Amino acid sequence: MAATMMLLPALMGPPGAWILAGAAAVALVAAIYPWPVKRISPARSAGAVAGLSLVLDFVWSGVAGQVLLWLPFEMTALLVLLYRVIRRAPRPHVSWLGGLAGTAVVLLPLRMTLHAPQPGWRESVFMALLAFLPAAGATGVGLYLRSLDDRRARAVTEALRDQRGEVARDLHDFVAHEVTGIVLEAQAAQLDDGARERNDELYARIEQAGTRALDAMDQMVRTLRTGEGGTWAEPPATRLYGLADLAELVGRFAAMTGARTELNQEDGIAGVLAREADDAAYRAVLESLTNIRRHAPHASRIAVSTGRTAGRAVEVTVADDGGGTPAPTRDGGGTGLAGLAERVGALGGTLEAGPHGGGWRVRCVLPAPAAR
């Protein structure tokens, strides 16, 4: 319809009017049509229209009055195409395509001034400067919105990276913990051939640990799955554990390993930390117990303690006796404690791990919010 409206007035004009009407119609179609079409991208269509307009500026010869009817429409279409190029064109091509479209806008009035009855360079310069103002405005708007788009894309990328990092940490902290327990329980069941009733209990705990591992894995898969149409789905909320859950965790660990495991928890310590810090403290104990099962399976005594420091921070320590086999270094893994140290550091705390006595100790200190 836009092309038809541009072409109809040319029926009543001289033959040269068809060229002006055709250029305006092509420019309007390129500005209005929803690109891309097959291999024709918006950038290519804008470049073609701008090039056609520049060629017409120098090859057209006619009466200046004919230009006035179609010039406003072509100018508007070129401004729209300039805005689209600046905002949407691929980064390697945006400079020359934007320059081409901007030049077409600035030089478009010359089509009229160069064919005036008394052409003059002052009029041409004035009209070019006048056209430069809307071209600069379209360029500025395109650059501003392009910067917002880039900022939004970076924010989404960073959010997805952080979210995937969170998923990876959850996968390590919970699924690896439960799978390690399954392995240890299965090994114990194979060695304990003489006590069928104890094996029944072991098998029950294996089933429970496997169920927890599958639940955690399902949650990770739901979080990583994209929504319909390729959009990122809102992940389910991850449960935050805390110091109040340590008794259940330590009891489950003691039942799995048979090692003497003690929990010394200061009264009223649960609920002192903020939710994120409380969850980090729980993960510190979880990671420590998982590492004990992996690297110190013969440890006979494990001590877990929580309490306040002199500075009113919350201190959580997990220490084992090594089972009589001192190990100054422990090969394998390492990503769990490293990621946990980053998490604790981001919360303003510290995490230390190293040999202690004949075994190993992990010490986590987290700041508690000031009492109101």
LINMOBEL-V266431 format. One record per pair of residues at least 6 apart in sequence whose ideal C-beta (glycine too) atoms are under 8 Angstrom apart, sorted by the first residue. I is the first residue (numbers start at 1). J is the second residue. D is the distance in whole Angstrom. If there is no record, write none. Layout:
BEGIN
I|J|D / I|J|D
END
This chain:
BEGIN
2|25|7 / 2|28|4 / 2|29|6 / 2|32|6 / 3|25|4 / 3|26|8 / 3|28|7 / 3|29|5 / 6|21|5 / 6|22|8 / 6|24|5 / 6|25|4 / 6|28|6 / 6|70|7 / 6|73|6 / 7|18|8 / 7|21|5 / 7|22|7 / 7|25|6 / 9|17|7 / 9|21|7 / 9|69|6 / 10|17|4 / 10|18|5 / 10|20|8 / 10|21|4 / 10|22|8 / 13|21|8 / 13|66|7 / 14|62|7 / 14|63|8 / 14|66|7 / 16|60|7 / 16|61|8 / 16|62|4 / 16|63|8 / 16|66|6 / 17|62|8 / 17|66|5 / 19|56|7 / 19|60|6 / 19|62|8 / 20|56|8 / 20|60|7 / 20|62|8 / 20|66|6 / 20|67|6 / 20|69|8 / 20|70|5 / 20|71|8 / 21|70|6 / 23|52|6 / 23|53|6 / 23|56|5 / 23|70|7 / 23|74|6 / 24|70|4 / 24|71|8 / 24|73|5 / 24|74|4 / 24|77|7 / 26|49|6 / 26|52|7 / 27|49|5 / 27|53|7 / 27|73|7 / 27|74|5 / 27|77|4 / 27|78|6 / 27|81|7 / 28|73|6 / 28|74|8 / 28|77|5 / 30|45|5 / 30|46|7 / 30|48|8 / 30|49|5 / 30|77|7 / 30|81|6 / 31|76|8 / 31|77|4 / 31|78|8 / 31|80|4 / 31|81|6 / 31|84|8 / 33|45|8 / 35|41|6 / 35|42|4 / 35|45|6 / 36|42|7 / 42|84|5 / 42|85|8 / 42|88|6 / 42|89|8 / 43|85|6 / 43|88|7 / 43|89|4 / 43|90|7 / 43|93|6 / 43|97|6 / 45|81|8 / 46|81|4 / 46|82|7 / 46|84|6 / 46|85|5 / 46|89|8 / 46|97|6 / 46|101|6 / 47|85|8 / 47|97|5 / 47|100|6 / 47|101|7 / 49|77|7 / 49|78|7 / 49|81|6 / 49|104|8 / 50|78|7 / 50|81|7 / 50|97|8 / 50|100|5 / 50|101|4 / 50|103|7 / 50|104|4 / 51|100|7 / 51|104|8 / 53|74|7 / 53|78|6 / 53|104|4 / 53|108|6 / 54|100|8 / 54|103|7 / 54|104|5 / 54|107|7 / 56|111|7 / 57|107|5 / 57|108|7 / 57|110|6 / 57|111|5 / 60|111|6 / 60|115|8 / 61|115|7 / 62|115|6 / 63|115|7 / 64|112|5 / 64|113|7 / 64|115|4 / 64|116|5 / 64|117|7 / 67|111|5 / 67|112|4 / 67|115|7 / 68|112|7 / 71|108|7 / 71|109|7 / 71|111|7 / 71|112|6 / 74|108|7 / 75|105|7 / 75|108|6 / 75|131|7 / 75|134|8 / 78|101|6 / 78|104|5 / 78|105|5 / 78|108|7 / 79|105|6 / 79|134|6 / 79|135|7 / 79|138|5 / 80|138|8 / 81|101|5 / 82|98|7 / 82|101|4 / 82|102|6 / 82|105|6 / 82|135|6 / 82|138|5 / 82|139|7 / 82|142|7 / 83|138|4 / 83|139|8 / 83|141|6 / 83|142|5 / 84|142|7 / 85|94|7 / 85|97|5 / 85|98|5 / 85|101|5 / 85|142|7 / 86|94|7 / 86|98|5 / 86|138|7 / 86|139|5 / 86|142|3 / 86|143|6 / 86|146|6 / 87|142|4 / 87|143|8 / 87|145|5 / 87|146|5 / 87|149|7 / 88|146|8 / 89|97|5 / 89|98|7 / 98|139|7 / 98|142|8 / 102|135|5 / 102|139|6 / 105|131|6 / 105|134|7 / 105|135|4 / 105|138|8 / 106|128|5 / 106|131|5 / 106|132|5 / 106|135|6 / 107|128|7 / 107|131|8 / 108|131|6 / 109|124|8 / 109|127|4 / 109|128|6 / 109|130|7 / 109|131|5 / 110|124|6 / 110|127|7 / 110|128|7 / 112|127|7 / 113|119|6 / 113|120|8 / 113|123|5 / 113|124|4 / 113|127|5 / 114|124|7 / 116|123|7 / 156|232|8 / 160|232|7 / 163|223|7 / 163|235|7 / 164|224|7 / 165|339|8 / 166|238|7 / 167|220|6 / 167|223|5 / 167|224|6 / 167|235|8 / 168|339|8 / 169|283|8 / 169|339|5 / 169|340|8 / 169|343|7 / 170|216|7 / 170|219|8 / 170|220|6 / 170|238|6 / 171|216|8 / 171|217|8 / 171|220|5 / 172|335|7 / 172|336|5 / 172|339|7 / 173|283|5 / 173|286|6 / 173|287|6 / 173|336|7 / 174|212|8 / 174|213|8 / 174|216|4 / 174|286|8 / 175|213|5 / 175|216|5 / 175|217|6 / 175|220|7 / 176|290|6 / 176|336|8 / 177|286|6 / 177|289|8 / 177|290|5 / 178|209|5 / 178|210|7 / 178|212|5 / 178|213|4 / 178|216|7 / 179|209|8 / 179|213|6 / 180|290|6 / 180|293|5 / 180|294|6 / 181|205|8 / 181|209|5 / 181|252|8 / 181|256|5 / 181|293|7 / 182|206|6 / 182|209|5 / 182|210|6 / 182|213|7 / 184|256|6 / 184|257|7 / 184|293|6 / 184|297|7 / 185|202|5 / 185|203|8 / 185|205|6 / 185|206|4 / 185|209|7 / 185|256|6 / 186|206|6 / 188|202|6 / 188|258|8 / 189|199|5 / 189|202|5 / 189|203|6 / 189|206|7 / 192|198|6 / 192|199|6 / 192|202|7 / 205|255|7 / 205|256|6 / 209|256|8 / 219|236|6 / 219|238|7 / 222|233|8 / 222|235|7 / 222|236|6 / 223|235|4 / 223|236|7 / 223|238|8 / 225|233|6 / 226|232|6 / 226|233|6 / 227|233|4 / 227|234|8 / 240|275|5 / 240|276|7 / 240|278|7 / 240|279|4 / 241|278|8 / 241|279|6 / 241|282|4 / 241|283|8 / 241|286|8 / 242|270|7 / 242|271|8 / 242|273|7 / 242|275|7 / 242|278|4 / 242|279|6 / 242|281|7 / 242|282|5 / 243|265|7 / 243|269|6 / 243|270|5 / 243|271|8 / 243|272|8 / 243|273|7 / 243|278|6 / 243|281|6 / 243|282|7 / 243|306|6 / 243|314|8 / 243|316|8 / 244|270|4 / 244|271|7 / 245|282|6 / 246|263|6 / 246|265|7 / 246|282|7 / 246|285|6 / 246|304|7 / 246|306|7 / 247|263|6 / 247|265|8 / 249|282|7 / 249|285|6 / 249|286|6 / 249|289|7 / 250|261|5 / 250|263|5 / 250|285|8 / 250|289|8 / 250|304|6 / 253|261|6 / 253|289|5 / 253|293|8 / 253|302|8 / 254|260|7 / 254|261|4 / 256|293|8 / 257|293|6 / 257|297|8 / 259|299|6 / 259|300|6 / 259|301|7 / 259|302|6 / 260|300|6 / 260|301|5 / 260|302|7 / 261|301|8 / 261|302|5 / 261|303|8 / 261|304|7 / 262|301|8 / 262|302|7 / 262|303|5 / 262|304|7 / 263|304|5 / 263|305|8 / 264|303|7 / 264|304|7 / 264|305|4 / 264|306|7 / 264|307|8 / 265|305|7 / 265|306|5 / 265|307|8 / 266|306|6 / 266|307|4 / 266|308|6 / 269|306|5 / 269|307|7 / 269|308|7 / 269|314|7 / 271|278|8 / 272|308|8 / 272|314|6 / 272|368|5 / 273|281|6 / 273|314|6 / 273|366|6 / 273|368|6 / 273|369|8 / 274|347|8 / 274|369|6 / 276|347|6 / 277|314|8 / 277|347|5 / 277|349|7 / 277|366|5 / 277|367|7 / 277|368|8 / 280|340|7 / 280|343|5 / 280|344|5 / 280|347|6 / 280|349|7 / 280|364|7 / 280|366|6 / 281|306|7 / 281|314|7 / 281|316|5 / 281|364|6 / 281|366|6 / 283|340|6 / 283|343|7 / 284|316|6 / 284|318|7 / 284|340|6 / 284|344|7 / 284|351|7 / 284|362|6 / 284|364|4 / 285|304|6 / 285|316|6 / 285|318|6 / 287|336|5 / 287|337|6 / 287|340|6 / 287|362|8 / 288|304|8 / 288|318|4 / 288|353|8 / 288|362|4 / 289|302|7 / 289|304|8 / 289|318|7 / 290|336|7 / 291|330|7 / 291|333|7 / 291|336|7 / 291|337|8 / 291|360|8 / 291|362|8 / 292|299|6 / 292|302|6 / 292|318|8 / 292|320|5 / 292|360|7 / 294|332|7 / 294|333|7 / 295|327|7 / 295|330|4 / 295|332|7 / 295|333|8 / 295|360|8 / 296|320|5 / 296|322|6 / 296|323|6 / 296|325|8 / 296|327|7 / 296|330|8 / 296|359|6 / 296|360|7 / 297|323|8 / 298|322|8 / 298|323|3 / 298|324|7 / 298|325|6 / 299|320|4 / 299|321|6 / 299|322|6 / 299|323|5 / 299|359|6 / 300|321|6 / 300|323|6 / 300|324|8 / 301|320|7 / 301|321|5 / 302|318|7 / 302|319|7 / 302|320|5 / 302|321|8 / 303|317|8 / 303|318|7 / 303|319|5 / 303|320|8 / 304|316|8 / 304|317|7 / 304|318|5 / 305|315|8 / 305|316|7 / 305|317|5 / 306|314|7 / 306|315|7 / 306|316|5 / 306|317|8 / 307|314|7 / 307|315|6 / 308|314|6 / 308|315|7 / 308|368|8 / 309|315|5 / 309|365|7 / 312|368|6 / 313|349|7 / 313|365|5 / 313|366|6 / 313|367|5 / 313|368|6 / 314|365|7 / 314|366|5 / 314|367|8 / 314|368|5 / 315|363|7 / 315|364|7 / 315|365|5 / 316|363|8 / 316|364|5 / 316|365|8 / 316|366|8 / 317|361|6 / 317|362|7 / 317|363|5 / 317|364|7 / 318|361|7 / 318|362|5 / 319|356|6 / 319|357|7 / 319|359|6 / 319|360|7 / 319|361|4 / 319|362|8 / 320|359|4 / 320|360|6 / 320|361|8 / 321|357|7 / 321|358|6 / 321|359|5 / 322|357|8 / 322|358|4 / 322|359|3 / 322|360|7 / 323|359|8 / 324|358|7 / 325|358|8 / 326|355|7 / 326|358|5 / 326|359|7 / 327|355|7 / 327|359|8 / 327|360|7 / 328|355|5 / 330|360|7 / 337|351|7 / 337|353|6 / 337|362|7 / 340|351|6 / 341|351|4 / 344|350|7 / 344|351|4 / 344|364|6 / 344|366|7 / 345|351|7 / 347|366|6 / 347|367|7 / 348|366|8 / 348|367|5 / 349|364|7 / 349|365|5 / 349|366|4 / 349|367|6 / 350|364|7 / 350|365|5 / 351|362|7 / 351|363|7 / 351|364|5 / 351|365|8 / 352|362|7 / 352|363|5 / 352|364|8 / 353|360|7 / 353|361|7 / 353|362|5 / 353|363|8 / 354|360|7 / 354|361|7 / 355|361|8
END
